[in-house]
Amino acid sequence: GGTSRTAGPEAFFEYRYDVARHFDIGANISYKYSGGSVTHVGEGENHEKSLHFNQLNIKFVADWIIFRGRLIAPYIGIGAGGGVMYKNGASYARTDSRYWVAGPRAGIRIWRFQVSANLDHALDHDLLVPESSYGFTVGYTF
């Protein structure tokens, strides 16, 4: 038994400040939506119920720009913050969970476009919890 999630869309806003030539700090807020299910195992029967997940994270980030060029700037970094996830379904009572989140990130900026990979690990006693997520983002810098 347990909870499983599927991939879904994410809206993302990030503010960054250049502290030094090769170091940025910032903050971001993201909203993620995904589907999934929860399976309850009991006396010879398995009950699976469909769920919808709405997740809101706020993180502070710090990135080291490996090579800052005029056109290409790859970077690696880390983020930490908190979030809330709402789980609801047709035959499932709406619940919410609050959690701390931390994780690595890596990406590349090409002119004003950015491509990155992020891991948001929810800090809990279990390694794989539904609040943890990973993402691949494509963005534009204003």
C-alpha positions as CSV (number, residue, x, y, z in Angstrom):
1,G,0.0,0.0,0.0
2,G,0.9,3.6,-0.1
3,T,0.7,6.8,-2.1
4,S,1.9,7.2,-5.7
5,R,2.2,10.4,-7.9
6,T,2.3,11.0,-11.6
7,A,4.1,13.8,-13.5
8,G,2.3,17.1,-13.8
9,P,2.7,20.8,-14.7
10,E,4.5,23.3,-12.5
11,A,4.4,27.1,-12.4
12,F,7.6,28.7,-11.2
13,F,8.9,32.2,-10.3
14,E,12.4,32.9,-9.1
15,Y,14.2,36.1,-8.1
16,R,18.0,36.1,-8.2
17,Y,20.7,38.5,-7.1
18,D,24.3,38.4,-8.2
19,V,26.4,38.5,-5.0
20,A,29.7,38.0,-6.8
21,R,30.9,37.1,-10.4
22,H,30.4,33.4,-9.8
23,F,27.8,33.3,-7.0
24,D,24.0,34.1,-7.0
25,I,21.4,33.9,-4.2
26,G,17.7,34.1,-4.6
27,A,14.3,32.8,-3.7
28,N,11.6,30.9,-5.6
29,I,8.0,30.0,-5.3
30,S,6.5,27.1,-7.2
31,Y,3.1,25.5,-7.6
32,K,2.8,21.9,-8.8
33,Y,-0.2,19.9,-9.7
34,S,-0.3,16.1,-10.2
35,G,-2.5,13.1,-10.1
36,G,-1.9,9.8,-8.3
37,S,-3.5,7.2,-6.1
38,V,-3.5,5.8,-2.6
39,T,-3.7,2.0,-2.0
40,H,-5.1,0.7,1.3
41,V,-4.2,-3.0,2.0
42,G,-6.5,-4.8,4.3
43,E,-7.9,-8.3,5.1
44,G,-7.5,-9.8,1.6
45,E,-8.6,-6.7,-0.2
46,N,-6.8,-3.8,-1.9
47,H,-8.6,-0.5,-2.3
48,E,-7.1,2.0,-4.7
49,K,-8.5,5.6,-4.7
50,S,-7.6,8.4,-7.2
51,L,-6.1,11.5,-5.8
52,H,-5.1,15.0,-6.9
53,F,-2.1,16.8,-5.4
54,N,-1.7,20.6,-5.2
55,Q,1.7,21.6,-3.9
56,L,3.2,25.0,-3.0
57,N,6.9,25.4,-2.2
58,I,8.9,28.4,-1.2
59,K,12.7,28.0,-1.2
60,F,15.9,30.1,-0.8
61,V,18.6,29.2,-3.3
62,A,22.3,29.7,-3.7
63,D,24.1,28.9,-7.0
64,W,27.7,28.7,-8.1
65,I,28.1,29.7,-11.7
66,I,30.8,27.4,-13.0
67,F,31.7,29.5,-16.1
68,R,30.1,32.9,-16.5
69,G,30.2,33.8,-20.2
70,R,28.2,36.2,-22.2
71,L,26.2,33.5,-23.9
72,I,26.4,30.4,-21.7
73,A,26.6,30.0,-17.9
74,P,26.3,26.5,-16.4
75,Y,25.6,26.4,-12.7
76,I,25.1,24.1,-9.7
77,G,23.4,25.0,-6.4
78,I,21.2,24.1,-3.5
79,G,17.9,25.2,-2.2
80,A,16.1,25.0,1.1
81,G,12.7,26.1,2.3
82,G,9.2,24.8,3.1
83,G,5.9,23.9,1.6
84,V,2.4,22.6,1.9
85,M,0.6,19.8,-0.1
86,Y,-3.1,19.4,-0.4
87,K,-4.4,15.9,-1.3
88,N,-8.0,15.4,-2.3
89,G,-10.1,12.9,-4.3
90,A,-13.7,11.9,-5.1
91,S,-13.8,9.3,-2.3
92,Y,-10.9,10.6,-0.2
93,A,-11.1,13.3,2.5
94,R,-9.0,16.4,1.7
95,T,-5.8,16.5,3.8
96,D,-2.9,18.7,3.9
97,S,0.7,18.3,5.0
98,R,3.4,20.8,5.8
99,Y,7.1,20.0,5.4
100,W,10.6,21.3,5.1
101,V,12.3,20.8,1.7
102,A,15.9,20.8,0.6
103,G,17.8,19.6,-2.5
104,P,20.4,20.1,-5.2
105,R,19.8,21.9,-8.5
106,A,21.9,22.2,-11.7
107,G,21.3,23.9,-15.0
108,I,22.5,26.1,-17.8
109,R,21.6,29.6,-18.8
110,I,21.9,30.3,-22.5
111,W,21.5,34.0,-23.2
112,R,18.1,34.7,-21.4
113,F,16.8,31.2,-21.4
114,Q,17.4,28.7,-18.6
115,V,17.2,24.9,-18.4
116,S,17.5,23.2,-15.0
117,A,16.9,20.0,-13.1
118,N,15.8,20.3,-9.4
119,L,15.3,17.8,-6.6
120,D,13.1,18.8,-3.8
121,H,13.4,16.3,-1.0
122,A,10.9,16.6,1.8
123,L,12.6,16.2,5.1
124,D,10.8,13.3,6.8
125,H,11.8,10.1,8.5
126,D,11.0,8.1,5.3
127,L,13.2,8.5,2.2
128,L,10.4,8.4,-0.4
129,V,7.5,10.6,0.7
130,P,4.8,12.0,-1.6
131,E,5.9,15.6,-0.8
132,S,9.3,14.9,-2.4
133,S,9.5,15.8,-6.1
134,Y,12.0,16.3,-8.9
135,G,11.6,18.6,-11.9
136,F,12.9,19.7,-15.2
137,T,12.3,23.4,-15.9
138,V,12.6,25.6,-18.9
139,G,12.5,29.4,-18.3
140,Y,13.1,32.9,-19.5
141,T,14.9,35.6,-17.6
142,F,13.6,39.1,-17.7
